[in-house]
Amino acid sequence: MLICREIPDVASDYISREGSKRTRLMVAVHMAQCSNCRNYIRGLKIARRIAAESLRGSVPTALLQNLGL
């Protein structure tokens, strides 16, 4: 099982659905139990979305898809 201080190391892969299924499952299990890490992941998703929206039109579609946006 993951602990809170390990979440930042795997958060990006979790959000973009990359990395191993096992790691993604461990993140999901941890987040089910930890509101602080849920908020952390939620904040990363929001920041990612804002960054992508600020670049719309000037970023190739393939890159946006690769980022999962």
Buried (B, 14 or more C-beta within 10 A) or exposed (E): EBEEEBBEEBBBBBBEEEEEEEBBEBBEEBBEEBEEBBEBBEEBBEEBEEEBEEEEEEBEEEEEEEBEB
